């Protein structure tokens, strides 16, 4: 039968109860240190998860407000496009010509 700690099961001479208890105390101390490290790590992970959740909730709120702003803007543009006056095409053309003129002057 295979055992992970087979070195302790084989007789290596006489080991008193005191030395076994000392070894157990050392191992107990190591285990307590590892447990406390794991506990602090899990607490840190929990804090980080909470902060990330707050950040994601804030981003979601910002995206919702941006979506509603874009929806309103697109609605206004469509309402303007359906209107009787079709001057917006001329305004758009004049704006494009102005931008190209400014870029042409800047590049020269």
Residue, then its C-alpha position, 0 to 999 in steps of 0.5 A: x500500500x502506497x502512502x504519501x508520508x511513508x518516511x514516517x511509518x518506517x522505523x528509523x530508530x527510537x523516536x520519543x513522544x516529545x520529538x513527535x510532538x515537536x514535529x507536529x507543532x512545527x507542522x501545525x505552525x506551518x499549516x496555520x501560516x499557510x491558512x492565514x495566507x490563504x485567508x488574507x488572499x481570499x479577503x483581498x480577492x473579495x475586495x477586488x471583486x467588489x471594486x470591479x463590480x462597482x466599476x462595471x455597474x458605473x460603466x453600465x450606467x454610463x453606457x445606458x445614458x449614452x445609449x439614451x442620448x444617441x437614441x434621442x439624437x437619432x430621433x431628432x435627426x430623423x424628425x428633421x429629415x422628415x420635415x418639409x424643409x430639405x435645407x439640411x443637405x445644403x448645410x451638410x454640403x457647406x460644412x463639408x466644403x468648409x472642412x475641406x477648405x480648412x484642411x487644404x489651407x492647413x496642408x499648404 
